[in-house]
Amino acid sequence: MMDTLTPILLFLAGVALRLGIPLLLTALVVIALRRLDARWQKEAELERSLLVKDEAPCWKEQGLSVDEINAKAAESGKPCWQTHRLSNGYLREACLECEIFLTAPVPEPKPVVSHA
C-alpha cells in the first residue's frame, strides 16, 4: 500500500506545483495591476478636475471694450486668445467665433536666411 501511495502523492504534489505556482503568480500580478489601475484612475480624475479650474474667463465675456482688450493684449504681449487658452493648449470654442480673433492680422512668416 505504501508503494502505491508515494507515487500518487508525488504526482499530486507535482501537479499542484506545476499548476498552483503559475496560478498564484498570475493572481498576484492581477491584484497588483488592479491597484495600479485604481491609482492611475484617481490621478486622471484629479488632472481632469484641475484642467477645468485653470480656464481663464474671456476678456470679451468680462465686458471689456475692444480698446480695453487691445490694451490688455499690449500689456501682456499676447492676444487674448493666446492668453486664455485651455490648460491643454487648445483654443476655446468661443474664441474661434470671436470678432477679435477673426479680425486679427495674420502673422507673416519671417524669411529664413540660409548660408550655402
N, C-alpha and C positions, 0 to 999 in steps of 0.2 A: 504494500500500500504506500509506503514512504517512497518507493522507487517511482511511482507514477505521480505522486503529489508534488514532488520537487520540480520536475519539468513543467508541469501545468502552472505552478506558481511563478516559475521563471518566465514562462511565456506571457502570463498575465502582467507581470511586472514590466517586461519588455514592451508590451503593447501600451501599457499605461505611460511609460516613459516616452515612447515614440509618439504617442498622440497627446498625452497630457501636457508635456512641456511646451510644445508649439501652441497648443490652445491657450495655455496660461500666459505665454508671452504675447500672443495676439490680443488677449483680453486686456493685458496691461497697456499695450500700445493704444488700443481703442479708448481706454479710460483717459490716458494722457492726452490724446488728440481731442477728446471731447472737452476736457478742461481748457486746453489751449484755444479751442474754437470759442468757448464761452468768454474767455478773456478778450479775444480779438473782437467779438461782437460788442462787448462793453466799450472797448476803445473806439470802435467805429461809431457807436451811438454818441459817445462823448464828442468825437470830432464833428459829427453832423450837427450836434447842438451848438457847437462853437461857431460853425460856419454861418448859421442863421444870425447869431448875435453880432457878428463882425460887419454886417451890412451897414453902410452909412446912408443916411437919407439923402435924397436928390436935392440939389440946390433949388431947382425949379419947384419941387414939391414943398419946400420950405417957404415959398412965396417970394423969393428973391427976383428982382427985375433982371433983364438981360445985362444991363450995365453992372449991376452988383455981381452977377455971375462972372462976367468978364474980369472984374476987379479981383475976385477971389481966385480965378484961374491965373491971373498975372502974378498974384502973391505966391501961389503955390508952384508956379512954373508948369503946371499941367492943366489941361482942360478938365471940365467937371466929370466927363465920362471916364477919364483915366483915374481920377481921384476916387470915384465912387464905384469902382469895380467890385464884384463879389469876391469873397475870400478865396475862391478857387481861381480867380483871374478872369473870369468871364464877364462880359458886359451885361448890365441889367437889361431886361426886355424893354423897360420904359425908355432907356437911352437910345435904343435903335429907332424909335419913332419921334424922338425929341427934335424940335426945330434947331436947337443949338448944335446938336450932333450932326444933323443933316446939312446945315449951312456952314459947318466948319470947313476951313480951307484944307485941301488935301496936301499933305506934306510932299515936297518934291524930293526925289532921291538925290543924294549927293553924288557928284561924279567921282568915280574911282580913278585914282591916278596910279597907273601901274608902271613899273620900271622894267624895261625889256633888256 
